[in-house]
Amino acid sequence: MDHEIAAEKAASLGRAGDRVKRALQHLAEAEQASPTRNALLKDAAEAVYAYFIQRELCGLRRHHDAIREYQIPREVLARLGAS
């Protein structure tokens, strides 16, 4: 049963990571002056926040590697209260 829980945690983390990738890609594709940029920034911040929570549920408390791996922009991290 423990392995089933671990498998579901890993699958959930993977889905959350996929959402981060999509949200960050949409944000990167948007023009700086685009009227949808603020909404895309909000979506990216929400996706990253959910991903960080899922990581913490998996026992991964430090997010530096994820920030580097996904190349999460400072403007997204600022929305989360990070710098």
Secondary structure, 3 states (H helix, E strand, C coil): CHHHHHHHHHHHHHHHHHHHHHHHHHHHHCCCCCCCHHHHHHHHHHHHHHHHHHHHHCCCCCCHHHHHHHCCCHHHHHHCCCC
